[in-house]
């Protein structure tokens, strides 16, 4: 089963910090709790979970995980399910990349992820242009 969805954008001149903010705003407006790592040369990691809705469908310690890396003219957005990491805000992206940032998902998680992922991919595409 898939681990993550990978979106690769080139020549879009996208402000990646602004993209991160827009993704966070979108998720929060949809009722998610969102946390993010500190940005580094390796990128930034965002995690989002949605209270009881998420815990009824998948393990409570799992979250929608988004990793943004690259530069404004050549960047990648990876979306998948990952373990909710306490204190993500103080974690270094380099450390996160050494762990399993994205998990293999079971059927319930895959159905949930496909639905949320599809909406998020459309939002990201509208931000990038």
Protein Blocks (a to p, Z undefined) as FASTA:
>chain_A
ZZbdcdddehklpafklmmmmmmmmmmmnopacddddddfkbccddddehjllmmmmcfk
bccddddeddfklccdddddddddehklmpcfklmmmmcfbacddfklmmmmmmmmmmmm
mmmmmmnZZ
